[in-house]
Amino acid sequence: MESGMETASTTTEAPPLDSTELYSNREMSWLLFNERVLELAEDERIPLLERVKFLAIYAANLDEFYMVRVAGLHDQVDAGIDARGPDGLSAQEAIEQVDEHARELGRRHSERWENVIRPALAEEGIRVVDTAACDPDELEALDRMFADQIFPVLTPLAVGPGRPFPYISNLSLSIAVWLRDPVTSEHTFARVKVPKEVIPRFLEIGPSVFVPLEDVIARHLGDLFPGMEIRRHAFFRVTRDADFTVSDEADDLLRAVEDELRRRRFGEAVRVEISHEMDPDMRGYLIEQLAVDEDQVVDVKGMLDLEDLWSIYEVDGHRSLRDAPWTPIPLSEHGDREERSMDMLAAMRAGDILVHHPYDSFAGSVERFVQQAVADPDVLALKMTVYRTSDDSELIPSLIEAAERGKQAVCLVELKARFDERRNIGWARSLEEAGAHVVHGLPGLKTHAKALLVVRREGGGLRHYVHIGTGNYHAKTARRYEDFGLFTCDQELAADVGELFNALTGSSRSPEHGKAVVAPEHMRRWLLDQVEQTIDAHRAGLPARIVMKMNSLVDPDCIRALYEASQAGVRVDLNIRGICCLRPGVPGVSENINVVSVVGRFLEHSRVYGFRRGDERYYWMGSADLMPRNLDTRVELLAPIEDERLKSQVEDTLERCLADDTFAWELGPDEVWSRRLAGHRSVHRELMERASAASAAV
């Protein structure tokens, strides 16, 4: 790391480090991250279908944010809890700020789809049209499709005596209908759920011609309510509180999580999106029946639920409208990448290996490591943590095979991984049925650490092989998320990982480890010590610098420590993809702190903590962000990168992130993120080029 950079003067009178003006609100900072995603959808330099993808990602992100974070704020308000964070905002004040900014972003989101991207798609031969824009032949095809495939699935629900207002499930898209009985002149409300879980949201009626499912249903409301007058209809969508807490006192944690999953469907409504043309009477009726306040209702000009645009992004053909495809490169032993014959265990004995996804193949490294270990008769045990994995994971079946072969197979399956609970329950049951040892972690803690341990009989003794990652053991996300993984035979580090597994499966406390850093016992103190040592090095006249890469920086103790480093004159460079509650560039406090966020083709997901002290450079990588939950209520794992060659690789990546001027934003002291637009450097492009060049050279 370069250390000769000029440091700013710190003579300006500074606010105290506990001042609320030095801490950004967590929820607003997250919303600004999602705004950066939206800006990618607005960037006409990006291929058109990639912009469609970013519209879908923005919508999915916002749904989860309201289901969890905003729902939690409403819970605080309802309970009368005035628990203010370092930024000083009450829960109600945070809700008001979030809702105001989210409405403005929502308008931009809808306008970008309706007025820019949808017409641009049509020009490229991908039509997403309402029934009003269909020609007679297309309407005839839609009518047949409705009669044969859609009508039998629909359930119209009218409200009246003996028919209460129906329960509206979380994130479901609905049609609200005012009916009039021509015989009695009575008016009735009815709801029709749009069954997009079982029928495609966008119905293809010709090559690259799509019609929204709800529009087709609305065209045929008369078929659903024969003999009634359809006075008006409009679309709406409900977002509910989807967070839950499972007692650690539960006798059967798996069953307790299943029970809570069922209850999740009945959470309180926290947001109601309605189509802009909904009349005031219908709007008022929904507000009353859904028990929400007026400020929880969001008018949408255009289509609701744009997360479903993923299916438009995945339309066949149209390669010119996408990024050039990228195929992650498998590791090779002697340059033979096509054969994929690398012996992972032998390679690890020769030295540590650092993989960087999605540039390096997950299948050609992590999955190969596990599969070779399972097939090796000298391997006695495999142990693994699972936080999130895919339905078609190769790793869990490999662990099942290990158990069937008589090896010790141990898997810690985190049942409380939000929105992956059901999948993890299924894998836990499959593993148990195969004879694997399955545990669910420690009371009061989520296990977020990413670790694999293989024990092999060698030369009359045992050797341990370890993989420690920054991301999940998830083959699909490994193609889209940026993460590091360290393969090592270092026996001291392996012993630390073995002790961690024993603490997770047994009843022991995790000891202070020789090389690994583990939360919640030791990580916070370790991080603060590293910052303090770097400050001491600077004061001793040595070159000193702190470089960190993470998803989120929220923890006030860590932020304060970085402020103290800046005040001491230490250069601090932070690459933070998402939430950042630290404010750089504040006179007298944080002039020496630089914060950059990279949001682009791949989701930046790795966590790396680097410190330069004199001629020495130190790097750790692992699963933890600097958030109170990671440091206090999760089991997290950081591992040192000790090989000088691998340190240089990590250092090079961090510098490229900080230098990106295509998909990078800089954070100012006013909490405004400013995008760099020079377009000369892109870390994603450069690392793909580097990986391709390395592959071609061997």
Secondary structure, DSSP 8 states (H G I E B T S, - for coil): -----------S----TT-GGGB--HHHHHHHHHHHHHHHHT-TTS-HHHHHHHHHHHHHHHHHHIIIIIHHHHHHHHTT-----TT---HHHHHHHHHHHHHHHHHHHHHIIIIIIHHHHHHTT-EE--GGG--HHHHHHHHHHIIIIIGGG--EEE-BTTB------TT-EEEEEEEE-TTT--EEEEEEE--TTTS-SEEEEETTEEEEHHHHHHHTHHHHSTTSEEEEEEEEEEEE-------TT-S-HHHHHHHHHHHHTT--EEEEEEETT--HHHHHHHHHHHT--GGGEEEESS-S-GGGGHHHHT-SS-GGGS------B---SSS-TTTT---HHHHHHHS-EEEEETTB-SIIIIIHHHHHHHH-TTEEEEEEEESS--TT-SHHHHHHHHHHTT-EEEEEE-TTSTT-HHHHHHHHHHHHHTT-EEE---TT-EE---EEEEEEEETTEEEEEEEEESS-S-TTGGGTEEEEEEEE--HHHHHHHHHHHHHHHSS------SS-EEETTTHHHHHHHHHHHHHHHHHTT--EEEEEEES-B--HHHHHHHHHHHHHT-EEEEEESS-B-B-TT-TTTSTTEEEEEE-SSSEE--EEEEEEETTEEEEEEES--BSHHHHHSEEEEEEEE--HHHHHHHHHHHHHHHH--SSEEEE-TTS-EEE----S--HHHHHHHHHHHHHHH-
